[in-house]
Amino acid sequence: MCEQDTTEAAGAPKLPAKLAAHPSVRALLAGRADRRPPAVIDADRLRALCLEAGADDAAVVSLDHPDLAGEREHVLAALPGARSLISLAVRMNRDNTRSPARSVANQEFHQTDEQVNAAARTVARALQDAGHRALNPSAGFPQELEHFPGRIWVVAHKTVAVAAGLGVMGLHRNVIHPRFGSFVLLATVLVDAPVSAYGQELDYDPCVDCKLCVAACPVGAIGKDGAFDPLACTTHNYREFMSGFTDWVQTVADSEDAADFRARVTDPENASMWQSLAFKPSYKSGYCLAVCPAGEDVLGPYLDDRRHYLDTVLRPLQDKTETLYVLPGSAAQRYAERRFPHKPTKEVTGGWRPPAKRHPDPGPGGAPHGR
């Protein structure tokens, strides 16, 4: 037998009598008119909220922006009813990022990543408290690995940032902010309401066409003509992330014994993989970002003395002795061996290629079963 529906007040939903009589329901319905969120979020107040939350810059873009057509399906899957995307940028400390010591540079990446995630969460919480639905996907380290090696992220932060006007995609495939240059990490907040004013895409490119990112990349992933080799980049730089770990595990599985494994993987490599697993994954080369002089806050030293800039920023990264991870027979391997002969190369599968299929167990007489 169904409970009789009842209405608490004009315009209130019809609810079963027992539910309508619940104290929480009565309190909500009584004060709902005073707590409804604004139909349109004020852009100035939203920007102030983002900066107070810890972002160094912020801009908003409508989900209907034509450049976000490829993101629309994924955004709506993450937050049904999403209308706007808030792009946040948090600055990185430049000299930390430029350090050849990976402990220094990686710590800078990780700490900035934590800060931009915290800022995005604070903004999402404030929007939630105002009555909106809001969600902040992870700024980095995506976990939708059921789709690996395909798209494993919820939203493309760089695409959103460019559409919102926070910067322009550089030759090195990092967003260049007009003031902070390449030294930013990005996050995005999805919200279910329109905003009173949206950001405008930059009408100029902050890149100064110095091509230092081309010179710094140890595996030749960045071409002077604008070409980019994502497989070369991920195989080396993400050696201790998803794909590289997959390759490392395959190496463990394929080794006959400890001696064979140690012949394939050096002690420093093994210890580095352990450290990435125990702490956080270590980027092998953020050099393209580190050497970039673009951005009003960054450009001065490069303009004042370009030779000194090259000697103190670019050369230490080029001169560093380090192993470069490359696919066998790849353009990256040929480039690395020609351009950086002092950096030993190591052939790896990169974790992208499936292991070779095993032959079926032979039957009597050596023939496979069933033949």
Salt bridges, closest charged atoms under 4 A:
GLU8 OE1 - ARG26 NH1 3.39
ASP56 OD1 - ARG91 NE 3.41
ASP57 OD1 - ARG47 NH1 2.79
ASP57 OD2 - HIS177 NE2 2.67
ASP64 OD1 - ARG72 NH1 2.99
GLU71 OE1 - ARG151 NH2 2.83
ASP95 OD1 - ARG98 NH1 3.73
GLU114 OE2 - LYS280 NZ 2.39
GLU146 OE2 - HIS147 NE2 3.57
ASP192 OD1 - HIS132 ND1 3.49
GLU201 OE2 - HIS65 NE2 3.07
ASP209 OD1 - LYS211 NZ 2.32
GLU240 OE2 - LYS284 NZ 2.97
ASP247 OD2 - ARG239 NH1 2.77
ASP260 OD2 - ARG264 NH2 3.27
ASP267 OD2 - ARG262 NH2 3.17
GLU269 OE1 - LYS346 NZ 2.71
ASP297 OD2 - ARG179 NE 2.86
ASP311 OD1 - ARG315 NE 3.78
GLU322 OE2 - LYS343 NZ 2.65
